[in-house]
Amino acid sequence: MTEAMERGKSWLARSELRPTRQRVALAALLVGDGRNRHVTAESLFAAAMEQGEQVSLATVYNTLKAFCDAGLMQEVTVDGSRSYFDTNTHDHPHFYWEGEGHLTDAPSEELVFAQLPKAPEGSEIASVEVVIRLRKKG
């Protein structure tokens, strides 16, 4: 078994998800090189096809959602319709590159909140997502 597959299996083992062949293959694509990444379902599907994996786009979507539900990834929504999936589950801001349509991490240590608004009565703030939209100058 390749090192990428071993990493994928190990990553999956942190959850209670059953390590099916397709989940292990997708996990290996996501974390096999030991780096965090941001993917869309479509980009992960394309990478799986490139590797010769027999997986449908619907299975990729369902697997990414299962990985998020298991706490292995987080979903970052841009424009209310485009979802990116991030293997870094720590709270951190993102840059969304408008012209290129991709997401990268922004430096957390440079982000400062002076104050958050009070949550309405009977509720509490569960999380704060920060997506900073960028475009090329000129």
N, C-alpha and C positions, 0 to 999 in steps of 0.2 A: 504494500500500500504506500502511496506517495506521502510525502511530508504534508502536503496541502490537505489530503484526505484525513490524515491523522489529526491535524489542527481542527479541521471541520468537525470531526467526531468528538474531539475533546470539548470544543465550544458548545456543541449540541448537548453534551453530557451535563452541562451546567443547568439544564432545564429538565423538565419531566417529559419532553417530547420524545416520541419513539424515533430512533435513528433509521428511518427508511432510506433506501438507496437514493431516492431523489432529494431528500432533505440533506443527506450527507454530501451529495454532489454540489448542491447549491451552497451549503455551508462552506465547503472547500473553496468555492469561487469567492465567497464573501470574506473569509478570514484566513484562507490558506497561506497567504504570504506574511501573516502576522501584522498587517497594517489595517487600520480602520478605513472604511470607505463609505461613500454615499452612492446609492444606486436607485434607479427606477426599476419597476418590474420589467419594463421593456429592455433596459440595458442588461439586466441580469439574464433575461431570457436569451438575448443575442449572445452573451458570453457562454451560456450553457450550450447553445446550438453550435458555436464555434468549437467547443470541446467535444462535440458529438454526443451530448446528453439527450436522451429521449424524454423531453418534458414539455408540457403545453404551457402557454402563457397563463392560462387560468390556474394551473398548478403553481406556477411561480408566484402569482398574486396571493393565492391561498397560503403558500408556505411563508411568504414574507409577513403576512398578517399573523400567522401562527408564531413566528419568531418574535414579533413585537409583543403579542399576548403573553409569551413566555418570558419576556424581559430581556431577550437577547439583543434586540434592536429597538430603535425608536423611529416612529414615522414623523416626518417633517412635511407639512403641507404648505405649498406655495400657491398663491392666488386662489385658494379654496378648492382647487381642482387637481393640481399636479402634486403627487406624493413622491417624496424621496425617502429612502430607508437608510438609516445611519447605524453602523455597527458600534459607534461610540455612544454608550447609554448614559454617560455623565451629562449633567446639565451644562450646555454651552451654546453660544450664539453661532449663527451661520451667515455666510455671504451667499446670496443668490445672484449669479452672473446672468443678467437678463439676456444679453445678446447671444450668449453661448448655451443658455439653458442648463447650467449645472450648479451644484451646491458644494461649498467648501466650508470648513470650520473657520470661524473668526476667533481672534485671540480673546479668551475669557477675561484675562487679567486687565484688559483695556476697557472693558464694559463696566460702567458704574451707574447704578440706579440711586437717585437721591431719595425717592419714595415711590411706592406703588399705591394705586388708589385702594381705598377700603373696599373689601368685598361686601356685596349687598347682605342685608340681614338674613341670617339663616344659611349662609354659605361661607366657604373658605376658598382661598386661592390654592389650586392643586398644583399648578406649574405656570411658568412664564416662558414662552417661546419667543426668541428674537431672531428674525430673519432680516438681514440688511441687504437691500436690493442695490446692486451695482450695475453700472453701464460704462462702456469705454467713453473717454472724453473725446470731443471733437466731432 
